[in-house]
Each structure stands twice: as C-alpha cells, then as structure tokens.
Amino acid sequence: MNDPVNGEKVERLRRQLKTKIDAAAHSFGEVLHIVADLLIELAQRQTTVIPEKPETQTAPELLTVQQAAEYLGIKPQTLASWRCTGRHSLPAIKIGRRVRYRKSDLDKFIQRRTIGGGNES
C-alpha cells in the first residue's frame, strides 16, 4: 500500500525542508557570530573609554578625619578637639555621623597660619 509516487514526493519535500533548515541554521549562526563580535567590540570600547564624571569635576574633594589629619601633619584627635572646642575656625562637614573636611578649607587654614613668606627677594 506504499505509493511510490507519494513516497518520492515525501522524500523530495523532506530534502527541500532539510536544505531550508540547514540554510536557516547557517544564517542564524552567522547572525550569532555578528552579534557576538558586536558585543565584544562594545565591551572593549567601554573598558578603554573613560567616561567623564558629570558635575563631580567641580565638586570639592572631601577628606576623612584621618586624611585631613595626615594632610595637616597632626593627629585625628587634635582635629576632634578643635571641632569640639572651636579653637580654630576650620570648617567641618557632617554627613550623618561622619565628619569630612574640604581640601580647599584645609589649604585656606594653612594659608591663614603661614608666617613670613612675603616678597623676600
């Protein structure tokens, strides 16, 4: 009851379908390779391009108590004492429980206490 004509037709259609599937798979494989190359290129660009920091370029540099003390050549406890007693007018910034100092304020503090250094030619 196998019809040779229908059997040949089925086999021909099967081969056509296999050819189309193979072509589609090959095309899909090419697409995947192109997408992979594109992703690699984008990843490489992101690692080599240094993005500009918006608005942090002008933000003041904030130092921890330890860093500020090292910058001034004193102990952190001295800064704490000055803060509590108000002995020196050195602005401090409270962020939550943390204390920070602007580097520019430390520089002004040093400048105000500079003795001599005038035009000594």
N, C-alpha and C positions, 0 to 999 in steps of 0.2 A: 503494500500500500504506500510505499515511498514513491513519490512522484519525482522522477529525475529532473524534470524541468523546474519544479518548485525548489528542489534541493540545490540546484545550481544557482537559482536566483537568490536563495537564502545565503549561500556561500559567498556570492558576489556582493551582496549587501553587507555581510559580515566583514569582508575585506575592506570595503569602502568605509565602513564605520571605524574599523581599526586604523585605517590611514588617517581619517579625520581626527580621531582621538590622539594618535601619535603626533600629528601636526599641532594640535592644540596644546598638548603637553610640552612639546618643544617650544612653542611660542610662550607658553606660561613660564617655562624655565628661563627663557631669555628675559622676560619681564622681571622675574625674581632677581636675576643677576644684575639688571639695570638698577632696580630698587636698592639692592644691597650695595652696589657701587656708590649710589647717590647718598645713602646713609653714612657710609664710610667717609665720603668727601665732606659731608656736613659735620660729622664728628671731628674730623681733623681741623676744619676751619674754626670750630668753637674752641678747640684747645690752643690754637695759635693766635686767635684774635683776642686781645684784651679789651673787654668792654669798658667804656667809661662809666664811672660811678656817678649817677645823677645826683647833683646837689651835695654830695659828700666831699667834693673837691673844695668847697668853701666852708665846710663845717669845721669848727675848731677841734684841734686834737685834744682829746680828753685823756688824762693820765690817772692811773690809780694812785692811792696814797703812797704805796711802795715806790712806784716810778717817779712820782713827784719828789719824794724824799731823796731818792738817788740823784735826781737831776739837780737838786739844791745842795746835795752833799751833807744831808742831815738825816737823823733817824725819823722813822714814821711817827714815833711817839712825840717827837718835837712838834710835828705838824698838828697832831691831835691836840696837844697842849695849846698851841697858838689859836686853833679853831675854838677851843672851849673858853679861853680867857680873852680872846680878841686882842691879844698882844700886838699882832701885826695885821695890817689890812691886806690879807691875802684871800681873795675870793675863792670859795669852795662851792662845788655844785653837789647837791644831794639828789641822788636818783634812787628812790626807795630808801633802803638802809645803807646804800653805798655812797661813798664820797669820791668825787673826781675833781681834778684841777685842770684848768685850761693851760696848755703850754704857753700861750701868749700872756696869761696872767702871771705865770712864773717868771717869764722873761721881763715883764714890767717890774715885778717885785725885785728882781736882781738889779735892773737898771736904776731903780729908786735908791738902792743901797750902795751903788757904786761910788767910791770915793776917789777923787782925783780923776785922772783920765782925760783932763782937759786938753787944750791945744798946747802940748809941750814939745815944741819944735826945737 
